């Protein structure tokens, strides 16, 4: 049995028993086939919360730092993130954005679910930021639907600087899948990406109830 299967058999039931998240629209996530789960981003814990409530494997990208530690702590960290289905990416590499898209397309090509945060980095003021068009590039290239996801309360689950998660109300809402097949035939690629990305983020904001910031969110230098 793979490490993922072992952890997924233990972590989600335990997490749901402790935190009892409110989950709506889960039946909107296809049971099989390539699909993108596009979510707002409030906390580091988001990449754990979503896989815990979705029955199928959801692959997220994580900082390569989490996979490169040494000693017992490094081994445990590597096993934890690998077991949750996460893949490493070097965010400080100038080629990381391109590499991450290639990795995502490989995941979708295998018929798996890929999780992404179109805002690029987590919101620090509670607003939902403008989406970057990588999510639309993936959907249009792979020809897969996008399921918008709205998270509420995860920023309180494990605040920045907190070593242990807190027991707080968390809501995960899944929206109607946004299909792409045949919708943008004849539309310039750049425009298609922008229109689709804005559509996805509008759906995400409706699910999360966040105020739209109307601008891009920039990652702090020390993040």
C-alpha positions as CSV (number, residue, x, y, z in Angstrom):
1,X,0.0,0.0,0.0
2,X,1.4,3.5,-1.0
3,X,2.2,6.1,1.6
4,X,-0.6,8.2,0.2
5,X,-3.2,5.5,0.7
6,X,-2.0,4.9,4.3
7,X,-2.1,8.6,5.2
8,X,-5.4,9.2,3.4
9,X,-7.0,6.3,5.3
10,X,-6.0,7.9,8.6
11,X,-5.7,11.7,8.3
12,X,-9.0,12.7,6.7
13,X,-11.3,10.8,9.1
14,X,-9.3,12.0,12.1
15,X,-9.3,15.6,10.8
16,X,-13.0,15.6,10.1
17,X,-13.8,14.1,13.5
18,X,-11.8,16.9,15.3
19,X,-12.7,19.9,13.2
20,X,-16.0,18.9,11.7
21,X,-15.8,21.1,8.7
22,X,-18.9,22.2,6.9
23,X,-18.7,20.9,3.3
24,X,-21.1,21.7,0.5
25,X,-21.3,20.8,-3.1
26,X,-18.9,17.9,-2.8
27,X,-20.9,16.0,-5.4
28,X,-19.8,18.6,-8.0
29,X,-16.3,17.2,-7.9
30,X,-16.1,14.5,-10.7
31,X,-15.2,11.1,-9.3
32,X,-12.7,10.4,-12.1
33,X,-10.9,12.1,-14.9
34,X,-8.7,15.2,-15.0
35,X,-10.1,18.2,-13.1
36,X,-8.8,21.4,-11.6
37,X,-9.9,22.5,-8.2
38,X,-9.3,26.3,-8.1
39,X,-9.6,27.8,-4.6
40,X,-9.1,31.0,-2.7
41,X,-6.0,30.9,-0.5
42,X,-6.1,32.0,3.2
43,X,-3.7,29.7,5.0
44,X,-0.9,27.1,4.7
45,X,-3.5,24.7,5.9
46,X,-5.7,25.0,2.8
47,X,-3.6,22.4,1.0
48,X,-4.4,19.9,3.7
49,X,-8.1,20.9,4.2
50,X,-9.1,20.4,0.6
51,X,-7.6,16.9,0.2
52,X,-9.1,15.9,3.6
53,X,-12.7,16.5,2.4
54,X,-12.4,15.3,-1.2
55,X,-12.7,11.5,-1.6
56,X,-10.2,11.3,-4.5
57,X,-6.6,12.3,-4.5
58,X,-5.9,16.0,-5.1
59,X,-2.4,17.0,-6.0
60,X,-1.0,20.3,-4.8
61,X,2.4,21.9,-5.3
62,X,4.4,22.7,-2.2
63,X,7.6,24.6,-1.5
64,X,10.6,22.3,-2.2
65,X,12.0,23.3,1.3
66,X,9.4,20.9,2.9
67,X,11.1,18.0,1.0
68,X,14.7,18.9,1.6
69,X,15.1,18.7,5.4
70,X,17.6,16.5,7.1
71,X,17.5,14.1,10.0
72,X,14.3,12.7,11.6
73,X,12.4,16.0,11.3
74,X,13.3,16.3,7.6
75,X,12.3,12.7,6.9
76,X,9.0,13.1,8.7
77,X,8.2,16.3,6.8
78,X,9.1,14.7,3.5
79,X,6.9,11.7,4.3
80,X,4.0,13.9,5.4
81,X,3.9,16.1,2.3
82,X,4.6,13.2,-0.1
83,X,1.9,11.1,1.6
84,X,-0.6,13.9,1.2
85,X,0.0,13.8,-2.6
86,X,2.0,17.1,-2.7
87,X,4.8,17.7,-5.2
88,X,7.8,19.9,-4.7
89,X,8.5,23.1,-6.6
90,X,11.2,25.7,-6.1
91,X,9.4,29.0,-5.8
92,X,12.6,30.9,-5.9
93,X,13.7,29.5,-9.3
94,X,12.9,31.9,-12.1
95,X,11.8,28.8,-14.1
96,X,9.5,27.6,-11.3
97,X,6.3,29.0,-12.9
98,X,6.9,27.2,-16.2
99,X,8.0,24.0,-14.4
100,X,4.9,24.0,-12.2
101,X,2.6,24.3,-15.2
102,X,4.4,21.3,-16.8
103,X,4.0,19.3,-13.6
104,X,0.3,20.2,-13.4
105,X,-0.3,19.2,-17.0
106,X,1.3,15.8,-16.3
107,X,-1.0,15.3,-13.3
108,X,-4.1,16.2,-15.4
109,X,-2.9,14.1,-18.3
110,X,-3.0,11.1,-15.9
111,X,-6.6,11.8,-15.2
112,X,-6.0,13.1,-11.7
113,X,-7.2,16.1,-9.8
114,X,-4.9,19.2,-9.4
115,X,-5.4,21.9,-6.8
116,X,-4.4,25.4,-7.5
117,X,-4.7,28.9,-6.0
118,X,-5.1,31.4,-8.9
119,X,-4.3,34.3,-6.6
120,X,-0.8,33.0,-6.4
121,X,-0.2,33.5,-2.7
122,X,-2.5,33.7,0.3
123,X,-4.6,36.7,1.2
124,X,-3.4,38.6,4.2
125,X,-6.3,41.0,4.5
126,X,-9.2,38.6,3.9
127,X,-10.0,39.9,0.4
128,X,-9.9,37.7,-2.7
129,X,-7.4,38.9,-5.3
130,X,-7.4,38.8,-9.1
131,X,-6.5,35.5,-10.5
132,X,-3.4,34.8,-12.6
133,X,-4.1,33.1,-15.9
134,X,-2.1,30.0,-15.3
135,X,-5.3,28.2,-14.1
136,X,-7.0,29.0,-17.5
137,X,-3.9,27.9,-19.4
138,X,-4.1,24.5,-17.7
139,X,-7.8,24.1,-18.3
140,X,-7.6,25.1,-21.9
141,X,-4.5,23.1,-22.7
142,X,-5.6,19.9,-20.9
143,X,-9.3,20.4,-21.9
144,X,-10.5,19.7,-18.3
145,X,-13.2,21.3,-16.2
146,X,-12.5,23.7,-13.3
147,X,-14.3,23.3,-10.0
148,X,-14.2,26.6,-8.0
149,X,-13.7,26.2,-4.3
150,X,-14.5,28.7,-1.5
151,X,-12.7,28.3,1.8
152,X,-13.9,30.1,4.9
153,X,-12.2,30.1,8.3
154,X,-8.9,28.4,7.4
155,X,-6.9,31.5,8.2
156,X,-7.9,30.9,11.9
157,X,-7.0,27.3,11.7
158,X,-3.3,27.8,11.9
159,X,-2.4,31.5,12.0
160,X,1.1,32.6,10.9
161,X,3.5,31.8,13.7
162,X,1.3,29.2,15.3
163,X,2.9,25.8,15.7
164,X,-0.3,23.8,16.3
165,X,-3.6,24.0,14.5
166,X,-6.6,25.4,16.4
167,X,-10.1,23.9,16.5
168,X,-12.2,26.5,14.7
169,X,-15.2,26.4,12.3
170,X,-14.1,25.8,8.7
171,X,-16.3,25.7,5.6
172,X,-15.4,24.2,2.2
173,X,-17.8,25.0,-0.6
174,X,-17.5,23.5,-4.1
175,X,-19.2,25.3,-7.0
176,X,-20.5,24.0,-10.3
177,X,-17.8,22.8,-12.7
178,X,-16.8,25.3,-15.3
179,X,-16.5,23.5,-18.7
180,X,-14.0,24.8,-21.3
181,X,-14.6,22.4,-24.2
182,X,-15.6,24.3,-27.3
183,X,-16.3,27.5,-25.5
184,X,-13.4,29.6,-26.7
185,X,-13.1,28.3,-30.3
186,X,-11.9,31.3,-32.4
187,X,-11.2,33.5,-29.4
188,X,-7.6,34.8,-29.1
189,X,-5.8,32.7,-26.6
190,X,-4.8,35.7,-24.4
191,X,-8.4,36.9,-24.2
192,X,-9.7,33.4,-23.6
193,X,-7.3,32.9,-20.6
194,X,-8.3,36.2,-19.1
195,X,-12.0,35.7,-19.5
196,X,-11.9,32.2,-18.1
197,X,-9.7,33.2,-15.2
198,X,-12.1,36.1,-14.2
199,X,-15.0,33.7,-14.5
200,X,-13.3,31.3,-12.1
201,X,-12.4,34.0,-9.6
202,X,-16.0,35.4,-9.6
203,X,-17.3,31.9,-8.8
204,X,-14.7,31.5,-6.0
205,X,-15.6,34.9,-4.5
206,X,-19.2,34.0,-4.5
207,X,-18.5,30.7,-2.6
208,X,-16.1,32.3,-0.1
209,X,-18.1,35.5,0.4
210,X,-14.9,37.6,0.2
211,X,-14.7,41.1,-1.1
212,X,-12.9,41.3,-4.4
213,X,-9.6,43.3,-4.2
214,X,-9.5,44.0,-7.9
215,X,-5.7,43.8,-8.0
216,X,-3.1,41.1,-8.0
217,X,-1.7,39.8,-4.7
218,X,2.1,39.9,-4.5
219,X,4.1,37.5,-2.5
220,X,6.1,39.2,0.3
221,X,9.9,38.9,-0.2
222,X,10.3,36.9,3.0
223,X,7.3,34.6,2.4
